[in-house]
Amino acid sequence: MTSITHCLARHAIETPFEAIPQANFDAARLLMLDTLAVAWAGADAPGCPETHAMLSEEGGREDATVWAYGGRLPVTSAAFINGMTAAAIEYDSIGFGAAVHVNIAVLPAALAIAERQRVSGRDFLAALVLGCDITHRFAASAAYPNRGFHFTAAMGGFGAAAACARLLNLSIEQTQHALGIAFLQASGTQQANIQPSLTKRMLSAFAARSGVYAALLAQRGITAPPDVIEGKFGFYALYQQGDADKLTHELGKRFDNDRASIKKYPSCGCNHTAIDATLSLVRQYDLDPDDVLAIEAIITPYMERIVGGDYDPSGDAQVAAQFNLRYSIACALVRRRLGLAEIQPEAARDPVIAAHIGKIVLKVDPVQTGTRGPVELQVRTRKHGKLVCRVEDVAGSEGRPIPHEEVEHKFRECFTASKWPLTEAHYARLKVRVHELHQFPDMALFFGDIL
């Protein structure tokens, strides 16, 4: 019987460009631009400059571009630091329903290999769609509740390896080995979410690098077990139970890379519905924070698990702010927004915001199974009495698209807020290049006149 790993390998290698719908290419372009934008904004986030400095000191062959910073590094190093900066400010796209950040794992790997191999934009675009498709399918096939492995870190390497294998022109057999090698490197735990630390922003970086490394090793003839997904000690047995039929259903006919939402706030997705609810009440009633007596947030068990802990910004303040629901609500109440400025360490330690965190009580509704919603906010005030707002799902999810002008504003803010900003002319050039990828002749030149 043909293994699941073999089916995925064949899908990655044999699916022709022409079989991929235009809508999936359009989604790949938009999410690529989103990923580059948040990586630019994340390049000076704590931990990223230090990691870049270490990799630069190690040096090596100049294979691929380092986003935002400029310069080139070996392909594995470039994939790692680009995967880290893309994740750093928690502003990257996230899968519909499944809690997986696909593009920050697959794009850094695929783009690094594409530059090294000097492939065409057309070939790169197909590999990107297929790698993201495979990772989305993994996450969607997983049974819930999540056992505690971080889906991006544990699953992202499969999609990254598949995309890199296609760009390296590996055979189906070699690609199957690449997927197996990626599995042998898979790890990553949600402990980094609930005990905020800088390693949280490295989870996608490990996945991106493992995908590159796996494909390059397979190219050299390194073999791996053939049944790493459904085997006795494979992914489903050890990491997360899953539905193999769901993983492969309509493989090659339906492409799931478009099943991702662009984020509205630079914060863990589990905070977004509560931020929306808070801002809705603040704007509707012109709420004064001091008029608020108490806030009860009714949330799902998964939300409580990831962002429901006590707020402690004494360590890694930015990560603490990004992964705490109480901070998110208090910040939105006080500042009437939650943008890039609100995740900086000085905002995370703002005593004015801190003064309102104690008013917030979280209540878990055990019936709910959502990862990012619904949330119901019940606010007691002096002036308006009791106010209630319920938000079912995050902005950007199916049925709640973010308006184009808001997406464009996000991109511009991210590219210009960086310590290494793009000029207006360079940003315009990058947008055109992303949208015309299918015509670009050599990915080694992609950043040539931009960085």
GUBA-655678 format. One record per residue (C-alpha): x, y, z. Coordinates in steps of 0.2 Angstrom, whole numbers, plus 2048, in hexadecimal, padded with zeros to 3 digits. Layout:
BEGIN
XYZ
...
//
This chain:
BEGIN
800800800
8068117FB
80B81B80B
80482C80F
81683380E
81882D7FD
8078357F8
80D8467FE
81D8447F6
8158407E5
80984F7E8
81885B7EB
8228557DC
8168507CE
80885D7D0
80A8687C1
80987B7C2
7FA87B7B7
7F08717C3
7F187E7D0
7E288A7D0
7E589D7CE
7DD8A07DE
7EA8967E7
7F88A07DE
7F08B07E3
7EF8AA7F5
8018A57F5
8068B67EF
7FC8C07FC
8028B580A
8148B6804
8138C9805
80B8C8816
8198BD81C
8278C8815
81E8D781D
81D8D082F
82F8CA82D
8358DB829
82C8E2839
8328D3843
8458D583E
8498E084E
83E8D685A
8478D0869
8518C0865
8518C3852
8608CF850
86A8C485C
8668B4852
86A8BD842
87B8C2849
87F8B184E
87B8AA83D
8858B8835
8948B4840
8938A283A
8938A8828
89489C81A
88E89B808
8838A9802
87589F7FC
8658A9801
85F8BA806
85C8BF818
84C8C9818
84C8DA81F
85F8DA825
8658D7813
8758CD80F
8758BA80B
8788AB816
879898813
86889180E
86488981F
869899829
85F8A481E
84F899820
852899833
8538AB835
8468B0829
83A8A3831
83E8AB842
83B8BD83D
82B8B9834
8248B1844
82B8BE850
81D8CA852
80F8BD851
8078C7842
8098B9835
7FB8AF82D
7F28A1835
7E889282F
7D589282F
7D088883D
7E087E83F
7ED88784B
7FB88783F
806895837
80B88E826
81389B81D
8208A0829
82788E828
82588A816
82989B80E
83A89E816
84088C811
83988D7FF
83F89E7FB
85189A802
85288B7F7
84A8947E8
8588A17E9
8668947EB
86088A7DC
85C8997D2
84B8927CD
83D89C7C4
82F8A57CD
82389A7C5
82C88A7CC
82D8937DD
81B8977DE
8158867DA
82187F7E8
81A88C7F4
8088877F1
80C8747F3
816876802
80988180B
7FB875805
80486680D
80686F81E
7F487581E
7EE86481B
7F885D829
7F1869835
7DF86782F
7E1854831
7E7855843
7DB84F850
7D785B85F
7DB85F86C
7ED864868
7F8859873
805867875
810866866
81187785D
80987384C
81487F842
824878849
81E866848
815867837
81D87582E
82D86B82A
82385F81F
81C86D814
82D876814
83686680F
829862801
82B8747FA
83E8737FA
83E8617F3
8348677E4
8408767E1
84F86A7E2
84785F7D5
8478507E0
83F8407DB
82F8397E4
83A82D7EE
84683A7F3
8388467F8
831838803
84183780C
84184A80E
830849816
83783B822
847845826
83C85482A
831849836
84184483F
845856843
83385B847
830862859
82A872861
81F873870
81187F876
81B881886
82388F87D
81189787B
80C89688D
81D89A894
8218A9889
8338A9883
83D8AE873
83D89C86E
82B89D869
8308A885A
83D89A855
83088C852
82C890840
83F89383D
843881843
83687B837
83C885828
84E88082B
84986D82E
84086E81D
84F874814
85B86981D
85085A819
84F85D806
861860805
86585080E
859846804
86184D7F4
8728467FA
86A8347FC
86683480F
857829812
84982981F
83B81D824
82D81D817
81E81D823
82282C82E
81083282E
805822831
813817838
81380E849
81F81C84F
81A829842
81283B844
800836847
806829855
81283485E
80E84685B
7FB848857
7EE83C852
7E7840841
7DC83B832
7E6835824
7D7835818
7D584881C
7E784B819
7E7844807
7D5848802
7D48507F1
7E78517F1
7EC8597E1
7DA85F7DE
7D886B7EC
7E68767F3
7E587C805
7F2889805
7E5897804
7DD891814
7E689E81F
7E18AF826
7EB8BF826
7EC8C5838
7E58D583E
7EF8D784D
8028D3852
7FC8C785F
7F98B4861
7E98B0858
7E18AA868
7E08BC86D
7D88C385E
7C58C0861
7C78C8872
7D08D786B
7C28D985E
7B58D886C
7BE8E5877
7C18F1869
7AF8EF863
7A88F4874
7B5902877
7B090A866
79D907868
79C90F879
7AC91A87A
7B1910889
7BD919896
7C890B89D
7C59128AF
7B29108AC
7B48FD8AA
7B28F48BB
7B58E28B5
7B68D88A5
7B28C58A3
7B88BD894
7B08AC890
7BC8A2885
7C089187E
7CB884887
7D8886879
7D989987B
7DB89788E
7E888A88B
7F3895880
7F08A7886
7E68A5896
7F58A68A2
7FA8B38AE
8028C38A7
8148C58AB
81E8D18A0
82E8D08AB
8378C58A0
8348C588D
8288D388D
8238D387B
81F8C087A
8168C188A
80B8CF883
8088C5873
8028B587C
7F78BC88A
7E48BF888
7E38CB897
7F08D6890
7E88D687F
7D78DC887
7DF8E9892
7EA8F0885
7DB8F1879
7D18FA886
7DE90688B
7E690A87A
7D790686F
7E28FC863
7EF8EE863
7FC8F1856
80F8F0854
8118FE862
8078F486E
8128E486E
8228EE872
82A8EB883
8268FC889
8138FA885
8148E888C
81A8F089D
80E8FF89C
8089028AE
7F890A8A7
7F38FA89E
7F98EF8AC
7ED8F88B8
7DE8F18AE
7E48DF8AC
7DE8DA8BE
7CC8DE8B8
7CC8D08AC
7C68BF8B0
7C68B08A4
7B88A38A4
7BA894899
7AB88D890
7AF87A88F
7A3877881
7AC881875
7BA879869
7C0888860
7D288D860
7CF8A085E
7BD8A3862
7B08A5866
7B28B2874
7A58BB87E
7AA8CB888
79F8D0896
7A48E289C
79D8EA8AC
79E8FD8AB
79890B8B6
7919168A8
78A90989C
7868FA8A8
78A8E98A1
7908E888F
7928D8885
79A8D4875
79D8C386D
7A98BF85E
7A88AF856
7B98AE84C
7C88B9848
7C88C683B
7CF8BF82B
7C78AE82D
7BA8A6822
7AC8B2821
7B58C0829
7C28C781C
7CD8D6820
7CA8E4814
7D78E7807
7DC8F880E
7DF8F181F
7EA8E4818
7F48F180E
7F68FC81D
7FD8ED827
80A8E9819
80F8FB818
8118FD82B
81B8ED82C
8278F181E
82A903824
829900837
8398F5836
84A8FA83B
84E8F6829
83F8FE820
83B8FD80E
83990D804
8299107FB
83190C7EB
8398FC7F1
8288F67F9
81F8FA7E8
82C8F07DF
82B8E17EB
8188E17E9
8198E07D7
8268D37D7
81B8C87E3
80C8CA7D8
8168C67C8
81F8B77CF
81A8AB7C2
8248B67B5
8338B97C0
8428B07B7
84E8AD7C6
84A8AD7D8
85C8B07DD
8598C27D7
8488C47E0
84F8D07ED
85D8D77E2
8578E97E0
84D8EA7F0
85A8E67FD
//
